[in-house]
Amino acid sequence: MNKELLGVKAPKKECTDKKCPFHGEINVKKELFTGRVIKKEVNRSATIEWSKSYYVPKYERYEIRRSRLRVHNPSCIDANIGEEVLVARTRPMSKTKNHVIIKVSGAKKVKIDAEHLVEDKNAPTEKGEHHKTEKQKEKHNTK
């Protein structure tokens, strides 16, 4: 068991995960990333995302570009959606996972940037009803 890894202390919670950098057999490299957890899955996987602004000279403006990364979420750390995490590079653990979460560095933020999770009230429920208001829908249903 590693008590400290790249300046990060091991979590107090124990785990039996072989892919945990503190309690398992996996080694980490000094390549670190920070990001926010946007997706968490049952099989100890998570997706993190971070944004950066990029200058577009043609329009003399900035655009926001985002990067996503699939990471391993050990059971002793168990980062939740919306939390800021520190991630380290490892050997390939699966087809898409080459990184592991080593620290939850920030508190959970209330707003999550997941557009697909927000329910759209103006979404069409039936064909051709996209632009109808509530009164128009009532008139249509009473006929």
C-alpha positions in Angstrom: 0.0 0.0 0.0 1.3 3.4 -1.0 0.8 6.1 1.7 1.7 9.0 -0.6 1.6 9.2 -4.4 2.9 12.3 -6.3 2.3 14.4 -3.2 -1.2 13.1 -2.6 -2.0 11.2 0.6 -3.8 7.9 0.4 -7.6 7.9 1.2 -8.6 6.5 4.6 -11.1 4.2 3.1 -9.8 0.8 2.2 -10.5 -1.0 -1.1 -9.7 -4.3 -2.8 -9.5 -2.8 -6.3 -6.4 -4.1 -8.2 -6.5 -0.9 -10.4 -6.3 1.4 -7.4 -3.0 3.4 -7.4 -2.9 3.3 -3.5 -4.2 -0.2 -2.6 -3.6 -2.1 -5.9 -0.9 -2.9 -8.3 -1.1 0.0 -10.7 1.7 2.5 -11.1 1.1 6.1 -12.2 3.2 8.6 -14.2 3.8 12.3 -13.5 1.3 13.4 -16.2 -1.5 15.0 -14.3 -4.9 16.6 -15.4 -7.6 18.3 -13.5 -11.2 18.3 -14.5 -14.9 18.0 -13.4 -16.7 14.6 -13.3 -19.6 14.8 -15.8 -20.5 11.1 -15.9 -20.2 8.2 -13.5 -20.8 4.6 -14.2 -21.4 1.4 -12.2 -18.2 -0.3 -13.4 -15.9 2.2 -11.6 -15.5 4.3 -14.7 -16.0 8.1 -15.0 -15.8 10.8 -17.6 -14.1 14.1 -16.8 -14.2 17.3 -18.8 -12.3 20.5 -18.7 -12.6 23.7 -20.8 -10.1 26.1 -22.3 -10.6 29.3 -24.3 -9.1 29.4 -27.8 -8.6 32.7 -29.8 -10.0 32.7 -33.3 -8.1 35.5 -35.3 -10.7 35.7 -38.1 -13.5 36.7 -35.8 -11.3 38.4 -33.2 -13.1 36.4 -30.5 -12.6 33.5 -28.2 -14.3 30.2 -28.4 -14.5 27.6 -25.6 -13.1 24.2 -26.4 -13.6 21.2 -24.2 -11.7 18.0 -23.7 -13.1 14.8 -22.3 -11.3 11.8 -20.8 -12.4 8.4 -19.6 -10.9 7.5 -16.2 -10.9 4.8 -13.6 -12.7 5.8 -10.4 -11.5 3.6 -7.5 -14.0 2.6 -4.9 -11.9 4.2 -2.1 -12.0 7.6 -3.8 -15.5 7.3 -5.4 -15.8 10.7 -7.0 -19.3 11.9 -7.7 -20.8 14.0 -10.6 -19.8 17.7 -10.4 -16.7 17.3 -8.3 -13.2 18.6 -9.3 -10.7 15.7 -9.5 -7.0 15.2 -10.1 -6.1 12.5 -12.6 -2.8 10.7 -13.3 -1.8 8.7 -16.3 -1.3 4.9 -16.1 -0.8 2.0 -18.3 -3.8 1.1 -20.4 -6.5 -0.4 -18.2 -9.0 -1.0 -21.0 -9.6 0.1 -24.6 -10.5 3.7 -23.6 -9.1 4.1 -20.0 -5.5 5.2 -19.5 -5.9 7.4 -16.4 -7.0 7.0 -12.8 -8.5 9.5 -10.3 -6.0 10.0 -7.4 -7.7 12.9 -5.6 -11.0 14.8 -5.2 -9.7 18.3 -5.1 -12.8 20.5 -5.2 -16.2 20.6 -3.6 -19.3 19.6 -5.5 -20.6 22.5 -7.6 -24.4 22.9 -7.9 -24.6 23.6 -11.7 -23.5 20.8 -14.0 -22.8 21.5 -17.7 -24.8 18.6 -19.1 -27.2 19.9 -21.7 -28.7 16.4 -22.3 -29.8 16.1 -18.7 -31.8 19.4 -18.8 -35.5 18.8 -19.6 -36.7 21.0 -22.5 -40.2 22.2 -22.0 -40.5 23.5 -25.6 -39.6 20.1 -27.1 -42.2 18.7 -29.5 -44.4 16.0 -27.9 -46.3 15.2 -31.0 -45.6 15.8 -34.7 -46.2 19.5 -35.5 -46.7 20.7 -32.0 -43.4 22.4 -31.5 -44.5 26.1 -31.8 -48.0 25.8 -30.2 -48.6 27.5 -26.9 -50.7 25.9 -24.0 -53.9 27.8 -25.1 -53.5 26.6 -28.7 -53.0 23.0 -27.5 -56.2 23.2 -25.3 -58.2 24.5 -28.3 -56.8 21.8 -30.5 -57.7 19.1 -27.9 -61.3 20.4 -27.3 -62.2 20.2 -31.1 
